[in-house]
Amino acid sequence: MSEAVGKVDVAGNLARIRGRIAGAAERSGREPDEIRLVAVAKTVDAARVREALAAGVKDVGENYVQEAAAKRDELGDCARWHLIGHLQRNKAGKAVTVFDMIQTVDSLRIAEAIGRRAQALGKTTEVLLQVNTSGEESKFGVGPEQAEGVVEAIAGVSGVRLNGLMTIGRWDPDPERARSEFRLLAKLARRLGERTGFEMEWLSMGMSHDFEVAIEEGANLVRVGTGIFGPRSL
Ligand SMILES: *Cc1c(COP(=O)(O)O)cnc(C)c1O
């Protein structure tokens, strides 16, 4: 292992993050092991991802299909890989081969593209519906008011299994500013579950600066990058 790899204390960072996850889980009346941690590895090289895996990480998140494919080739089948970046339809085929879960489905069309490619491989891909809870124009995701219609449409698509919702909170140094958005997503998941009968197992929300607030509001899938791997250089 090179010296550079050791500069960031990945195992130590993970231990601290896990402690904070446990605290937030307790505040929300849940057990720490009900919260799944996705280690977000965009721009992080395979050697550092391997350190995280050695420290017990089971889920890796990536924003780009090609980058994930390269790392997964290098590291082998050692984790569940999550796509957390926007997916273009022409990448759906590759994405289906690389990822165990695609968290960024935001239209019927992309769900159909994923489903077609998954079926061709004889599999079903687990997906989450990305919801734009902050209303910011820069964000992908369906509006909260469109979610029910899109969920019902995706329910009829073979080759995908919709199993929850994902959102990105507004970026603000004060994580409390995103709390109402996380609360909105949790409420939406409950309502959709009741009205559509669709199982909504996962609520993916919270990043390095706001995952505790997200957990307090019901997240059970948090996506933490810099908190584990240190600041990104790119
Ligand atoms: C990069 C990214 C993360 C992780 O962000 P950090 O602030 O580094 O924890 C989480 N979710 C999404 C969608 C991302 O793009």
The ligand as a Tripos MOL2 file, in Angstrom:
@<TRIPOS>MOLECULE
LIG
   15    15     1     0     0
SMALL
NO_CHARGES

@<TRIPOS>ATOM
      1 C1        -21.5780   12.9350   -3.6970 C.3       1 LIG1
      2 C2        -22.9190   12.5320   -3.2020 C.ar      1 LIG1
      3 C3        -23.1120   12.1180   -1.8710 C.ar      1 LIG1
      4 C4        -22.0200   12.1570   -0.8210 C.3       1 LIG1
      5 O1        -21.7200   13.4930   -0.5120 O.3       1 LIG1
      6 P1        -20.7700   13.8550    0.7260 P.3       1 LIG1
      7 O2        -21.1030   15.2590    1.0070 O.co2     1 LIG1
      8 O3        -19.3770   13.6690    0.2200 O.co2     1 LIG1
      9 O4        -21.0950   12.9280    1.8160 O.co2     1 LIG1
     10 C5        -24.3750   11.6810   -1.4950 C.ar      1 LIG1
     11 N1        -25.3970   11.6550   -2.3730 N.ar      1 LIG1
     12 C6        -25.2460   12.0450   -3.6520 C.ar      1 LIG1
     13 C7        -26.4300   11.9910   -4.5640 C.3       1 LIG1
     14 C8        -24.0110   12.5120   -4.1020 C.ar      1 LIG1
     15 O5        -23.8860   12.9200   -5.3690 O.3       1 LIG1
@<TRIPOS>BOND
     1     1     2 1
     2     2     3 ar
     3     2    14 ar
     4     3     4 1
     5     3    10 ar
     6     4     5 1
     7     5     6 1
     8     6     7 2
     9     6     8 1
    10     6     9 1
    11    10    11 ar
    12    11    12 ar
    13    12    13 1
    14    12    14 ar
    15    14    15 1
@<TRIPOS>SUBSTRUCTURE
     1 LIG1         1 GROUP 0 **** ****
